[in-house]
Amino acid sequence: MGQSVFQKDLFKGKVAFVTGGGSGICMGIARELMRHGASTAILGRKTARLAESAASLEQTTGEPCLPLTCDVRDPKAVEAALAATLERFGRVDIVVNGAAGNFLAPAAQLSYNGFKTVLDIDTVGTFNVCRAAFDACLRDKGGVILNISATLHYGATPLQIHASAAKAAVDSITRTLAVEWGPASASG
């Protein structure tokens, strides 16, 4: 880990809830939040990967990490993961929606199910987590939601019609929730 321009204890006392936190970009986000003092729950569908990632994050940062197996497409599973996080840490201040599905596929060869699956994980999953977190804690106590998107939909991105559509929807969800929920989150 390199130097940081941020204070080491920037997120001390805060709790982050990071979907897709077992690998890739969101594991890196979880690491940086923890590196700056946040306790963190990481979510994903692969239990073994989550356990390994949580152990690595705890060893690297010295902060607690709760690995939770969860499919963000299932609202009840998301609610259960939030309840487990609240039980363990007592709060959630930061929500990072990074769970995503993606693979390269020409539109003419992309299956109906492949298209739907990516939209369900990226778009529906983002909404499910936002809504559940808002209901469980953010409405009353405030907090931050960070939805991971991409620039694929700004123009035409070959082989990415599914991810482009999903991320365009994530951007729309983000803007709408900022308008609707921003005042509630700011007051917490």
N, C-alpha and C positions, 0 to 999 in steps of 0.2 A: 504494500500500500504506500502510495506516495504522500506527499505533503497535502494538506488541505488549507484553504483560505478561511474555512469556517472554524469557529470555536469548537473544541473537542466535546464540550457538554451542551452543544446547541439543542439537542433533542432529549436531554436528561429529563426523566419523568414522563416522557411521551411514549405512546404505544402505537406501533405501525402494524397494519394488516395488509399483507402484500400477496396478491394472487399471482400465480406463476413464479413465485419466489424461490422455487427449488432449483432453478437454472437460469442461464442467460442474463439478459438485461435486468430482469427483476431480482435475481439473486444479487446482482451488483448493486441495485438500489437498496435492497435490504441491508447489505453489508455497509453501505455508506450511512444509512440511517442509524444502524447499530454502532458504527464507528464513532458516531457523534452522540451516543448515549441512549438511543431509543431501544426499548424492549420491542420485540417483533414477533408476529405470527406470520409464517410463510405457508401458502396454500398451493396445492397441486394435486394431480391425480395419482402420482406414483409415490407410494408410501416409503419405499426404500430410498429413493432419491431424496425425498424431503428430509428423512432422518439423517442421511449423510450430509446434506447441505446445512441443516440446522446445527449439527455438531461442528462442522467446519466454521460456520459463521460465529458460533459461540467461542470457539477456540481463537479465532482471528481477532474478535472484537472485545471479548470479555463480557458481553451483554447477553441476556437470555433470549432464546429463540424457540418458539413453539411451532413444531411442524404439524400441520393439519391436512389430512387427506380430504379433498373436497373437489367436486365437479361443479364449477360455477354455473353450469346450465341448470342445476337443480336448486330452486330457491330454498327448499327445506334444508339442504346440505349447507348452503351459505349461512342461513340463520343459525344452524347448529355450530358452525365454525366460529361465528361471531360470539355466540353464547360461551363457547369454550375459551375464547380469547378474553372476554369480559370476566369470566370466572377466574382465569389465571392471573390477569394483569389489572383488572378493575376498571379498565377504560380502553377506548380506541380514539386516537387523535388524528391519525393519518391513514388514509385508505389509498392503496396503489392498485389499480386495476391493470394488470399486465398479462393475465392469462390469455393465450392466443393460440390459434391454430393456423398453420400456413404451410404451404408446399407449392412448388411450381407446377402449373398445369395450363395448357392451352384451353381456352374457353370451349372449343369444339370437342375436347376430350375430357373436360371436367364433369364428373358425375353430378347428378342432382343432389345426391347425398353429401358429396364433398363440399359443394357450395353451401348447402344448408348447415353442415357441421361447423364450418368456419364462422358463418354468421351467428350461429347459436353460441359458440364459445366467446367470440370477440364482442359481439353486440349485445346479445341477450345476457350473457354472463356479466358484462359491465353494468347493465341496468340492474340485474339481480343483486349484485354486490352493493351498488350505490343505494338502492332502495332499502335493502336490509340494514345497512350501516346507518342510514338516516333514521330509520325507525328505531333501531336499537340504542343509538347513542348520539349521533351527530345533530339531530333536530334540537335536542335539549342542551347539549354541552358544547356544540360547535366542533369544528375540526376542518380538515383538508381532505379533498378527494383529488387524486392525480390519476387521470385516465391516459394510459399509454396508447398513442396513435402512430401514424406514419404519414408520409407524404405521397403514398402510392396513388391516391385518388385526385391529386391536384392536376394531373394530366392523365394520359393513358399509359398504363404500365402493363406491358404484355406479360402473360402467364400469371397474372395476379388479380384477375377479375373478382375472385371471392374475397381476398384480403382487402382489395381496394374498396369494395362495397361495404365491408364490415367496418373499416376504419373511417369511412365517410359518416357512417351511422354513429360511431363512437364520438366523432367530433361534434355531431349534432346533439347527441345526449349531453356532452360536456357543456356546450353553450347553453342549452335549455336549462340544465340543472343549476348552472351558475346564476342565471336570472331568477329561477324559482326558489332555490335554496340558499343562495349567497347571503341574503340578509339574516337568515337563521344561523348559518355557520359563523358569521361575523360576530353575532351577539354572544356566542358561547364563551 
